[in-house]
Amino acid sequence: MAKDASFDITTAVDLQEVDNAVNQAAKEIAQRYDFKDAKLATVDFARGEGTITLATDTDMRLRAMWDILQGKLIKRGVPVKNLDAGDPSQAGGDTWRRVITLKQALDGETCKQVVAAIKAQKFKKVQPSIQGDTVRVVSPSRDELQTVMTFLRGEDFGVQLQFGNYR
C-alpha cells in the first residue's frame, strides 16, 4: 500500500452535453414566436475551439438566446460557472454576436488560488502542488484529503472543481 494518498483537482465540461444543449436551444429558438420574423438567429458550437457563438439581429433577441442556452445547459448538467461569456457586440450591419468560451482546464491563477486557500486553512500534513493545469493534493491521511475536498466544494474559484485520480 502506498505511503501517501493523493487526488487531483481539475475542471472540465462534457462537450457532448454542450453539443446536445446547443442543439436543443437551436430547436427552441426556431420554434419561438418572438424569433419568427428574425433575419438571423443562429447558435454555433465549435467543439475544437471550445466556443459557442450566438448571432441574431437585435440585442433583445441575443439576450433571449443567451437565457435559452443557459437553461438548456443547466438541464443537461453542464456547469454554467465554466462558461466565459463575452460581451454582446455588433458584428456588422444589423447583427449582434456573443461568443461564449468553455473553460476546459484550470488556468495558472486559479491553481494558485486553490493552493493558497488550502495552505491558509493549515490542514495537517497536506501538501498541495501545481502540476500544469491541475493541482495535486498529497497527505498520509485519507480523512484529511476528504476534509480538503469538503472545504474546496464550499469555496468559489470561478469554475466548478472536479476531483479525480483519488489514490
C-alpha positions in Angstrom: 0.0 0.0 0.0 1.2 3.5 -0.8 2.5 5.6 2.0 0.7 8.8 0.9 -2.8 9.3 -0.5 -3.5 11.9 -3.1 -6.1 13.4 -5.5 -6.1 15.8 -8.4 -8.2 18.9 -8.8 -9.2 19.9 -12.3 -12.1 21.3 -14.2 -13.8 20.3 -17.4 -17.0 20.4 -19.4 -18.7 17.4 -21.1 -18.5 18.5 -24.7 -21.2 16.0 -25.8 -23.7 17.5 -23.3 -22.8 21.0 -24.5 -23.5 19.9 -28.1 -26.9 18.4 -27.0 -27.8 21.6 -25.2 -26.8 23.7 -28.2 -29.0 21.6 -30.5 -32.0 21.8 -28.1 -31.6 25.6 -27.8 -31.4 25.9 -31.6 -34.6 23.9 -32.0 -36.4 26.0 -29.4 -35.2 29.3 -31.0 -36.5 28.1 -34.4 -40.0 27.4 -32.9 -40.4 30.5 -30.7 -42.8 33.2 -31.8 -40.5 36.1 -30.9 -37.9 34.8 -33.4 -40.5 34.2 -36.1 -39.5 37.3 -38.2 -35.8 37.3 -37.3 -33.5 37.5 -40.3 -30.7 35.7 -38.4 -30.8 33.6 -35.3 -28.0 31.0 -35.0 -26.3 29.1 -32.3 -23.0 27.6 -33.4 -20.8 25.3 -31.3 -17.1 24.9 -32.4 -16.1 21.8 -30.5 -12.4 22.0 -31.4 -12.1 25.7 -30.3 -14.4 25.2 -27.3 -16.6 28.2 -28.2 -20.4 28.8 -28.7 -21.4 31.7 -30.9 -24.8 33.3 -30.7 -25.8 35.6 -33.6 -29.0 37.5 -34.2 -30.4 40.8 -35.5 -31.3 42.6 -32.2 -29.8 42.9 -28.8 -33.1 41.8 -27.2 -33.1 38.6 -29.2 -29.5 38.0 -28.3 -30.3 38.2 -24.6 -33.3 35.8 -25.1 -31.0 33.3 -26.9 -28.5 33.5 -24.0 -31.2 32.8 -21.5 -32.5 29.8 -23.6 -29.0 28.4 -23.9 -28.2 28.8 -20.2 -31.4 27.0 -19.3 -30.6 24.1 -21.7 -27.0 23.8 -20.3 -28.3 23.7 -16.7 -30.8 21.0 -17.6 -28.1 18.9 -19.2 -25.8 19.2 -16.1 -23.2 21.5 -17.7 -21.7 23.8 -15.0 -22.5 27.4 -16.0 -19.5 28.6 -13.9 -17.3 27.1 -16.6 -18.7 29.4 -19.3 -16.9 32.7 -20.1 -19.5 34.8 -21.8 -18.1 37.6 -23.8 -19.9 40.9 -24.1 -22.5 41.3 -26.8 -21.1 43.2 -29.7 -22.4 44.4 -33.1 -20.9 42.2 -35.7 -21.6 44.3 -38.8 -24.7 45.5 -40.4 -27.7 44.9 -38.2 -26.3 41.8 -36.5 -25.4 41.1 -32.8 -22.9 38.4 -31.7 -21.8 36.9 -28.4 -19.0 34.4 -28.1 -19.0 32.1 -25.1 -15.8 30.3 -24.3 -15.8 27.0 -22.4 -13.2 26.6 -19.6 -11.7 23.2 -20.1 -8.8 23.4 -17.7 -7.6 25.4 -14.6 -5.6 28.4 -15.5 -2.4 29.3 -13.6 -4.2 32.0 -11.5 -7.0 29.6 -10.4 -4.4 27.0 -9.5 -2.6 29.5 -7.3 -5.8 30.5 -5.6 -6.7 26.8 -4.8 -3.2 26.2 -3.4 -3.3 29.4 -1.3 -6.8 28.5 0.0 -5.6 25.0 1.1 -2.5 26.4 2.7 -4.4 29.1 4.5 -6.6 26.5 6.2 -3.5 24.9 7.7 -4.6 21.3 7.2 -2.3 18.9 9.0 0.3 17.2 6.7 -1.5 18.3 3.5 0.8 19.3 0.6 -0.8 20.9 -2.5 1.3 21.4 -5.6 0.6 22.8 -9.1 1.2 20.3 -12.0 0.4 22.0 -15.3 -3.3 22.7 -15.3 -4.1 20.5 -12.3 -3.5 20.8 -8.6 -2.3 17.6 -6.8 -3.0 17.3 -3.1 -1.0 14.7 -1.1 -1.4 13.6 2.5 -0.7 10.5 4.6 -4.3 10.6 5.9 -7.2 9.9 3.6 -9.6 11.6 6.1 -7.6 14.8 5.8 -8.0 14.6 2.0 -11.7 14.2 2.4 -11.8 17.3 4.6 -9.8 19.3 2.0 -12.4 18.2 -0.7 -15.3 19.3 1.5 -13.6 22.6 2.1 -13.0 23.2 -1.6 -16.6 22.4 -2.5 -17.7 25.2 -0.3 -15.4 27.8 -1.9 -15.9 29.7 -5.1 -13.0 29.9 -7.6 -15.0 30.9 -10.6 -15.1 27.4 -12.1 -16.6 24.1 -10.9 -13.8 22.0 -9.4 -13.6 18.3 -10.2 -11.7 15.8 -8.0 -10.2 12.8 -9.6 -7.3 10.3 -9.5 -8.0 9.6 -5.8 -5.4 7.1 -4.6 
